[in-house]
Amino acid sequence: MPSDAFFKVMNRVHRVMLGASGGRFGWSISGMPVIELTTTGRHSGQPRATMLTSPYQEGSTMVIVATRGGDDHNPAWYLNLRDT
């Protein structure tokens, strides 16, 4: 499984791509819309933002899946939402 550092780097690369393109590229990956989810860190209390894809949408409802790339462990953003 990819490390936390890998996911952080990928989020940073995604943000750079969005910024460099003026927001024209990066809001869709493999036909899935990308959303930026901001949670409050469960330990730090600081805002934490992550880029996620939505594999299913119905109207204005978007589904996000807490898989951490298929790992057995929940991603930090899910734990932050759970503990809010």
Phi and psi in degrees as GROMACS dihedral restraints (atoms count N, CA, C in turn):
[ dihedral_restraints ]
;  ai    aj    ak    al  type     phi  dphi    fc
    3     4     5     6     1   -64.0    20    10
    4     5     6     7     1   150.8    20    10
    6     7     8     9     1   -80.8    20    10
    7     8     9    10     1   166.0    20    10
    9    10    11    12     1   -58.9    20    10
   10    11    12    13     1   -38.8    20    10
   12    13    14    15     1   -60.3    20    10
   13    14    15    16     1   -40.1    20    10
   15    16    17    18     1   -59.8    20    10
   16    17    18    19     1   -47.7    20    10
   18    19    20    21     1   -63.8    20    10
   19    20    21    22     1   -37.8    20    10
   21    22    23    24     1   -64.7    20    10
   22    23    24    25     1   -41.8    20    10
   24    25    26    27     1   -64.0    20    10
   25    26    27    28     1   -43.7    20    10
   27    28    29    30     1   -63.0    20    10
   28    29    30    31     1   -38.8    20    10
   30    31    32    33     1   -63.1    20    10
   31    32    33    34     1   -42.1    20    10
   33    34    35    36     1   -63.6    20    10
   34    35    36    37     1   -46.1    20    10
   36    37    38    39     1   -59.4    20    10
   37    38    39    40     1   -42.5    20    10
   39    40    41    42     1   -61.3    20    10
   40    41    42    43     1   -44.8    20    10
   42    43    44    45     1   -64.1    20    10
   43    44    45    46     1   -39.8    20    10
   45    46    47    48     1   -63.1    20    10
   46    47    48    49     1   -42.6    20    10
   48    49    50    51     1   -61.8    20    10
   49    50    51    52     1   -43.1    20    10
   51    52    53    54     1   -62.2    20    10
   52    53    54    55     1   -45.3    20    10
   54    55    56    57     1   -65.9    20    10
   55    56    57    58     1   -44.2    20    10
   57    58    59    60     1   -64.8    20    10
   58    59    60    61     1   -30.2    20    10
   60    61    62    63     1   -93.0    20    10
   61    62    63    64     1     4.0    20    10
   63    64    65    66     1    65.5    20    10
   64    65    66    67     1    26.8    20    10
   66    67    68    69     1    82.5    20    10
   67    68    69    70     1     5.8    20    10
   69    70    71    72     1   -78.1    20    10
   70    71    72    73     1   -28.7    20    10
   72    73    74    75     1  -124.4    20    10
   73    74    75    76     1   143.3    20    10
   75    76    77    78     1   112.9    20    10
   76    77    78    79     1    -2.2    20    10
   78    79    80    81     1   -93.2    20    10
   79    80    81    82     1     7.1    20    10
   81    82    83    84     1  -149.0    20    10
   82    83    84    85     1   132.5    20    10
   84    85    86    87     1  -133.0    20    10
   85    86    87    88     1   125.5    20    10
   87    88    89    90     1    51.5    20    10
   88    89    90    91     1    39.0    20    10
   90    91    92    93     1    78.6    20    10
   91    92    93    94     1     2.4    20    10
   93    94    95    96     1  -104.5    20    10
   94    95    96    97     1   135.6    20    10
   96    97    98    99     1   -67.4    20    10
   97    98    99   100     1   149.5    20    10
   99   100   101   102     1  -105.9    20    10
  100   101   102   103     1   136.6    20    10
  102   103   104   105     1  -123.1    20    10
  103   104   105   106     1   155.1    20    10
  105   106   107   108     1  -106.5    20    10
  106   107   108   109     1   116.9    20    10
  108   109   110   111     1  -102.4    20    10
  109   110   111   112     1   125.6    20    10
  111   112   113   114     1  -112.2    20    10
  112   113   114   115     1   125.1    20    10
  114   115   116   117     1  -120.6    20    10
  115   116   117   118     1   172.2    20    10
  117   118   119   120     1  -102.2    20    10
  118   119   120   121     1   125.8    20    10
  120   121   122   123     1   -57.3    20    10
  121   122   123   124     1   128.7    20    10
  123   124   125   126     1   -68.5    20    10
  124   125   126   127     1   -24.4    20    10
  126   127   128   129     1  -100.6    20    10
  127   128   129   130     1   -42.3    20    10
  129   130   131   132     1   -86.6    20    10
  130   131   132   133     1   -27.7    20    10
  132   133   134   135     1    76.4    20    10
  133   134   135   136     1     4.0    20    10
  135   136   137   138     1   -90.6    20    10
  136   137   138   139     1   151.5    20    10
  138   139   140   141     1   -66.9    20    10
  139   140   141   142     1   138.4    20    10
  141   142   143   144     1  -128.6    20    10
  142   143   144   145     1   125.9    20    10
  144   145   146   147     1  -114.9    20    10
  145   146   147   148     1   140.6    20    10
  147   148   149   150     1  -140.8    20    10
  148   149   150   151     1   149.0    20    10
  150   151   152   153     1   -94.0    20    10
  151   152   153   154     1   129.5    20    10
  153   154   155   156     1  -132.2    20    10
  154   155   156   157     1   153.0    20    10
  156   157   158   159     1  -100.8    20    10
  157   158   159   160     1   154.2    20    10
  159   160   161   162     1  -114.5    20    10
  160   161   162   163     1   107.9    20    10
  162   163   164   165     1   -74.0    20    10
  163   164   165   166     1   -14.1    20    10
  165   166   167   168     1  -145.7    20    10
  166   167   168   169     1   134.6    20    10
  168   169   170   171     1  -134.0    20    10
  169   170   171   172     1   146.3    20    10
  171   172   173   174     1  -140.4    20    10
  172   173   174   175     1   107.5    20    10
  174   175   176   177     1    63.3    20    10
  175   176   177   178     1  -127.7    20    10
  177   178   179   180     1   -91.6    20    10
  178   179   180   181     1     3.8    20    10
  180   181   182   183     1   -90.4    20    10
  181   182   183   184     1   130.1    20    10
  183   184   185   186     1  -120.7    20    10
  184   185   186   187     1   137.9    20    10
  186   187   188   189     1   -97.0    20    10
  187   188   189   190     1   133.5    20    10
  189   190   191   192     1  -120.1    20    10
  190   191   192   193     1   149.0    20    10
  192   193   194   195     1  -119.0    20    10
  193   194   195   196     1   125.9    20    10
  195   196   197   198     1   -89.5    20    10
  196   197   198   199     1    79.5    20    10
  198   199   200   201     1  -110.8    20    10
  199   200   201   202     1   -17.3    20    10
  201   202   203   204     1    51.4    20    10
  202   203   204   205     1    48.0    20    10
  204   205   206   207     1    71.2    20    10
  205   206   207   208     1    23.1    20    10
  207   208   209   210     1    92.4    20    10
  208   209   210   211     1     7.5    20    10
  210   211   212   213     1   -71.4    20    10
  211   212   213   214     1   162.0    20    10
  213   214   215   216     1   -74.0    20    10
  214   215   216   217     1   -19.8    20    10
  216   217   218   219     1   -98.3    20    10
  217   218   219   220     1   147.6    20    10
  219   220   221   222     1   -72.6    20    10
  220   221   222   223     1   146.9    20    10
  222   223   224   225     1   -71.2    20    10
  223   224   225   226     1   156.3    20    10
  225   226   227   228     1   -58.7    20    10
  226   227   228   229     1   -38.4    20    10
  228   229   230   231     1   -62.6    20    10
  229   230   231   232     1   -35.4    20    10
  231   232   233   234     1   -65.9    20    10
  232   233   234   235     1   -44.6    20    10
  234   235   236   237     1   -61.7    20    10
  235   236   237   238     1   -37.9    20    10
  237   238   239   240     1   -63.0    20    10
  238   239   240   241     1   -43.4    20    10
  240   241   242   243     1   -64.8    20    10
  241   242   243   244     1   -43.6    20    10
  243   244   245   246     1   -60.6    20    10
  244   245   246   247     1   -40.5    20    10
  246   247   248   249     1   -89.7    20    10
  247   248   249   250     1     5.9    20    10
